[in-house]
Amino acid sequence: MDAAAIIAAMGARARTAARELAVCSTEAKRAGLRAAAAAIRNDVANITTANEADVATATSLNDALIDRLRLDTDRIEAMAAGVDAVAALDDPVGQVIDTRTPANGIALSRVRVPLGVIGMIYESRPNVTADAAALAVMSGNAIILRGGSEASRSNAAIHAAFVRGLTETGISADAAQRVETADRAAVGAMLTANGLIDVIIPRGGKGLVARVQTEARVPVLAHLDGNNHLYVHAAADPVMAQAIAVNAKLRRTGVCGSLETLLIDRAYPAALALVAALLGAGAILRGDTAAQALDPRVGLASDSDWDSEFLAPDLAVAVVDDVDAALQHIARHGSGHTDAIVTEDRAVAEAFLARVDSAIVLHNASTQFADGGEFGLGAEIGIATGRLHARGPVALEGLTTYKWIGRGSGQVRL
């Protein structure tokens, strides 16, 4: 079978599974996910071996992408725990959003329902295989997973364990299918599978997302790059500002919530110490002339640095005149992902929170909290930076839509 035929067959099976999942009880879905989590834990050795083989052959990837790819015992346990956490969440399917009875007397309600069949296209991160499958099943959706070739062995091992757990409890294996062919035409087939796939979710680099948005004939819920900013205001607490900046940049440089641009208010009194703390912790700083004047170890930033998601220890640094200048910089260079401010001035903080048009905006907290698990969502299928349907960490609720249900008593419209 060619790639188009493979995707067509998978889509047809997924549609059947989606209809079954849409009316599956909450307890049945929870049981399936708990069994899937147990199967992942029981298969640690196989998953680790598969991942080691992927890492060994990923010679073209940089350190940040290797970090995204690599699994160890702790990360596999965190993956399984994430599946368990999704199983414990409130089931969104069937939730009543609101009710009303207009003058015609028909009792109307808006009720959450699954999207249907989700196509997930992702790179590097093998944990997405479990996270996305778990979220899809719990929200009553079937999912077709197409991971990157760099993680093919890891994805296959995780998927096999996950599906084994699901089927032990009676949920169809077609609820979470994996595209096994390495043929890149499979991605194109998914993007044009209108009527078989209801929404495409890309999670990866700019190249992948750009291709999906250009070629898709299916609605897209995009996860874009995280060119994230931290603005240290003049009234920031210096100890807090240092701790947040170092954590936001260096806790894990390869995650989408990593800090990429630091904006320092010109009136902030501890700028030198802040820059020194970042350099001492291992950050590589490039800045404007004012930032360079703070420390001779700060290199000169290029024009492209302000628009870059480094996913590395690199950090762009600019000194700005005030909050308005910081807001202008973020509006010009930000990607709408996650931006933060450190300040003890509540009025300035509220103005920043209101005026920054990003999916996540934080006050006195690290950008590394841009994560569905940290938001109490159990896991995330991605962080959407668009304006429609879902925004920020996309979890169970973001994988549903709604329908109107009307209950009448014989009304006819004149």
N, C-alpha and C positions, 0 to 999 in steps of 0.2 A: 504494500500500500504506500502511496506517496503521502507527503505531509498533510495535504489538504484532506485526503480521505481518512487519515488517522485522526485528525482533529474533529472531523465530522462525526466519526463513529464515537469518539469520546464524548462529544457534545450531546449526542442523542442519549447515551447512557446516563450522562450527568443530568439531563432534563428529567428522566424518569426518577432518578434518585432524589432530585430536588423536590419533586412533587411528594415523594414519600416523607422527606425530612420536614416539609412545610407543615405537616400534620402530626409529626412525631411528638410524643409527650416530652416534657421537660426532663423527667426522671430517666427516660430512655436515652436521651442525648447525654445527660450527665453520666450515666453508666458507661456509655460508649467511650466518652472522653477519659474517664477514670481508668478504664481498661487500656486505652491507648497510652496513657501516661505510664502505667505499670509495664506495658510492653517495651516502651523506650528505656525504662530503667533496667529491665531484664536483658536488654540488648546493648548495654554500654560497650562491651568488648568489641562487638561487630561494628558499631558506629565509630568507635575510636580508631579501629584499624582502617576503616574506609576513609576517615578524615585524614589520617596520617598519610595515606596514599595521595589524597588530593593536595595536601600541603606540599608534599615532596615534588609534585609535578607542576606546581604553580610558580614556576621560576620567573614568569613575566610580571607578577603582581608586586606592588610596592608593599612596604611594611604595614600600612594601614589596612590594605585589602587582605593581607595575610592574617592580620588580627581578626578581621571580620570572618574569615574562612575557618580559622582554627577552633576546634572543639577540644575540651578536656573533660575530665570527670565532673568537675564543678559546673561547667557550662551545660553539659548534658543533663545533669540533675536540675539545673535552673530551667532548662527547656521542659522537662517533664513536670516540674512544679508549676510552670506557666500553663500547661494543659490542664492540670488539676485546678488551678486558679480560675480558668475560664469556665470549667465545669461547675464551679461554685457560684458563679455570677447569676444574677436574676435573668431569666429568659425574656428577651424583648418581644418575642413573637406572641401576638395576641394582646399585647399591652394596649390599653385604650388611651390615646393621646388627649382627646377631648370629646365632649358631647354637646349637642345642641338640638333644640326642637324649634324649627322656624314656624312661620305662620301656617304652613300647610299641614302641620301636625305630625309630620314624619320624624320619628326619633332617629337622629343621625349620630354616628360616632366615627371617629378616625382611629383605625386599628393598625398596629405595626404588623407588617408581613415581610417575609424574606425577599431579597432581590431576585433570587432564582439560581442562576449558574454564574459563578465568578471565575474569570480567567486571571491567574496570578503569574506575572512574569517578573523574575527577580534574579539578582546577581549576588555572588559571593557568600551571602549569609545563609548557611544551611539551617539555622534555627527557624528561619521563616517558614520552612516546610511544615514544622509542627505548629508554630504559632498561627499561620494562616489557615491550616486545615482545622485546627481546634475552633477558631473563631467562626469559620464558615459553618461547621456542623452545629455549633451551639446556636447560631442565628438562623438555622433552618435552610442554609444554602448548600448546594453542591459546589465543589471547587475543582478546577483543572490547574495543576501546578506545573510551571515550566521554569526550572531553575537554570542557572548558568552552568556551562560545561566545566568550569573550574571547580565546582562543588558536586559534580555528578555522582560520585561514589557516596559521599556523605548524604546527599539528598535521597538517594535510592535506599540507603540503610535506614534512615529516619522514617521515610515514607512506608517502607515495608513493615516496620514495627508498629507504626501508628495504625495502619489499615488492619493489621493482624488483631490489634486490640479492639477496633471498631467492630469487626465482623464477629468476634467472639460474643458480642452482645446482640447481634442480629441486625446491625446497621450495615447497609450495602457498601461494598468496597467501592462502588461507583460514586459514592458521596465525596471521596477525596482521591482523585486520579492524578497520576504523574505522567507527564509527557516524557517518554523514554528515548525517543529519537534525538540525536544530536543535530539533526538537519535544521539549519537556521530558518528554513522555509516554514517550519512549524510555528514560529512566532508570527510570521505573516499570515498564516492560516487562522491563527487565533484572532488576530486583529480584524479579520474580515468575516468572522463567523457570526454574522448578524442573524439572530433568530435561534442560534445555538448557545451563545454566550451573552449574558445580559450586561455585564460590566467587566472591563479590563482594569486591573490594578498593577501598574509597573512599580518596581522598587529596585532602584539601582542608580547608575551614573547618569550624567546629562545626556550621553549618547543614546542610552536605552530609552529614557523618558521622551526625548525628542523624536525618536523613531516611532514610538507608540502614538504620540500625539499627532504626528504627521500622517501615519498610515491607517490609523484605526477607523473602522466603520462601526465600531461598538463604543458605547459611552465609556469614558476613561475617568478613573479616580486617581489623580496623579500624586505621587510622592516625589517632590523636587528636592534639589540640593539644599543643604543647610548652611547658608552663609550667615552665621549667627553673630549678633553684636552684643557686647556688654558696655554700657555707658556708666562710668564712674563719675557721679555728680560731685560738685564742690562740697556738698554736705554729707558725703559718704563716710561711714565709720572706717578708718584705715585698716584695722584688723580684719573686719568683715570683708572689705573690698579685696584685700590680698587673698584671703581664703577662697572667696568665690571665684576670682579670676584664675587662680592656679588650678582649682578643681575644674572649672568650666573648660579650660584649655587642655589640661594634661591628664585628667582621670582616665579617659580613653579617647585618644585623638581620632580614632577611626569611626566613631559613631556620628550620626547625623545631628546630634545635639551638641557637638563640640564647638567651642567658641572659636571664631575665625577672625574677628575684628574687635579690638579693644578701643573704645573712645574714652579719653580722659579729659575731664573738664579743666580748662586752663586755670581755674581758681582752686582746684583740688590741691590741698597742701602737702600730700604725701605721694606725689607722682613718682618721684625718684625711687622711693622705697618699693612702690608697686612694681615698677619696671625691673628693679633689681631682684625682687622675689620671683618674678616669672623667669628671668634669665637663670637664676640660681636653681630653679626647679627643672630646667632643661628646655624651656621654650626658646625658639629661634625667632627673634623679633625683627621686623622691618617696618619702618614708620616714616612719617613726614618729617620735615626738618625740625619741627618743635619736639617731636618724640626722640629724634636722634640726639638732640641737645641734652636730653636727660641722662644718657649713658652712651659712651663710645662704642659699646657692643651692639647697639641697635643699627641695623643696616638700613639702606634707603629703599623704601617701598616703590614698586613699579605701579603703573596705572592699573594693571591687571590684578594686583594683589588685593585691591579693595573689592573685587568681584569674585574672589576665589574661595572655594570650599577646599581647604588644604588637606584635611583628613591626615594631618601630620603635626609635628610640634611647631610648625611655622605659625606665626601670628602677626597680623597687620595691626599697627598701632597709630592712632591719630589723636592729636590734641585739638579739642574743639572749644569754641568760645563759651557756649552755654547749651541749655537743653534744646533750644530751637535749632542750633547748628547740628547737634547730635541727631535730632529727628530728621533733618534734611539729609544727612549722610546716610542714615538707615533707609530712608525712602528712595534714595538714588541707587544704593548698592545692595540693599538687602534682598533676600529671596523669599521673604514672607513666611519663614519657618519659625524661628525662635529668637527673640530679642529680650534683653534684660537691662534693668537699671539698679544701681546700688546708691541709695541715698537715705538719709534720716529725715528729709523734708517731705512730709506726707503730700503736700499740695503738688510738688514737682513730680512725685511718684505717680499720683493719680492722673496728672496731665500726660505723662509718658504712656501709662497704660491705656489711656483713652485714644491717644493720637497715633500710636504705632500700629500699622495695619498688617499684623502678622498673625499666623495661626495660634501662636503661643507667645504671651508677653508676661514677663516675670518681674517682681520687685524683691530685691534682696534675696535672690536665690540663683543657684547655678543653672546655666542653660542645659547641663547634663540631665536635668530632670525632665527633659522633653522625651517622654517615654510612656507608653500606655500603661505599663505595670506601675510606674510611679504615680500615675493619675488614678490608680485604683480600678483600672479597666481590665486587669488580668493579663492582657497582652495586647498587641496592636498588629494590624496588618500593614500599617504604614502611617506616616504623618502627612495628611493631605494639606497642601498649601493653596488650593484653589478656593473659590467662594461658594460653590454650589454643592448641595447635598450634605457633605460632611467636611469638617475642617479640623485640623489638629490630629491627635492620635485617633485613628479609626479602629474602633473595636466593635462590639456587638451591635450597638444602636446604629452605628454608621453603615452596617451591612444590612440594614432593613430599609424599606420604604413604607408606605401606608396605603390603605384603601379605605374608602367610605362605605359604611354599612348603614342602611336605612331600614327601619322597622315601622311599617305603616299599619293602617286599619281600614284599607280599602280606598285610599285616596286616588282620584283621577285628576289630571290637570286639565282645566278648561282652556 
